Amino acid sequence: MRGKLNSFQKTMLQWNHLHAYNAVHVVRMAGKLDQPRLTSFINDFLMQRGLTHLTLDLQRKTFDYGGGHGELVVPVVGGGSQPQADLAAEMERQLNTAFDLSGAFTPFRFFVVPETDAFLLGLVYFHAVADAEAIVLLLKELVPAYASGGGRGPTKPLTLYPRRY
């Protein structure tokens, strides 16, 4: 395994053992939803940053990102006349849906809620892998890259295995 879990991650894993411990962030994206393009883009985006196929060794308290192509599906939720109600219901469902830690997994899930001339993109993440600041930075890179139709390569390498002190 390439990385050692830090105290934050160990605590999040303990909490996750009691109940799913996820977080959700949502951004509004202008324009019509192209779900196949969005799904492909997100999978490429995560792959190029090495954020796929995470394995955890809870006995040794280590983790490793295997990398490779992501296989996420980005479902469309709702689509009715009440996108905010659809969003609230899906956020609650995602907060309470555990990630399967039994093998390699991508520690992110995405969903979209369509609006008239935009869509809401929800990012669910397994809280033991990141805090809100890291996810906001990830979204600040993902959103304009998708909107511009390019920019799939990382602007700078991510530190997946930071040193411990």
C-alpha positions, 0 to 999 in steps of 0.5 A, a space after each residue: 500500500 502506498 499511503 498511511 491513513 492519518 488521524 482524520 482518515 482513521 476517525 472518518 473510517 470509525 464513524 463510517 463503520 457506525 453509519 455511512 459518512 459521506 458528504 455532498 457538494 452541488 454546483 449549478 452548471 449552465 447549459 443543457 445537460 448532455 449526460 453521456 458527455 458528462 459521464 465520459 468527462 467525469 470518468 476521464 477527469 478522475 482517471 487523469 488525476 489518479 482518483 479511481 480504484 481506491 483500496 483500503 487495508 483497515 488492518 494495516 491502516 493504509 490506502 492505495 489508488 490503483 488508477 485506471 479508467 473510472 466506471 462511474 455512472 452519472 444518473 439523472 435524478 428528477 427532471 420534474 417541476 421541482 428540481 430543489 425538492 428532487 435535489 434535497 431528496 437525492 442529497 439525503 439518499 446519497 448521504 445515507 448510502 455507504 460506499 462498498 469498501 470491500 474491494 477497489 472503488 472510486 470514492 466519488 459518486 455524481 448525480 445530476 438534477 436537470 433544470 430548464 436551462 441548466 443542471 445541478 451537478 452533485 458530487 458525493 464523496 467518501 469523507 475519509 478521502 478528503 475534506 471540503 476544501 479539497 473537494 471545492 478545489 476539485 470542483 473549481 477545476 472540473 466545472 470550467 474544464 467541462 464547460 469549455 469542452 476541454 482541459 481534461 489534463 490536470 493543471 498540476 499533479 495531485 498529492 495522493 500520498 502526502 507525507 505524515 508528520 
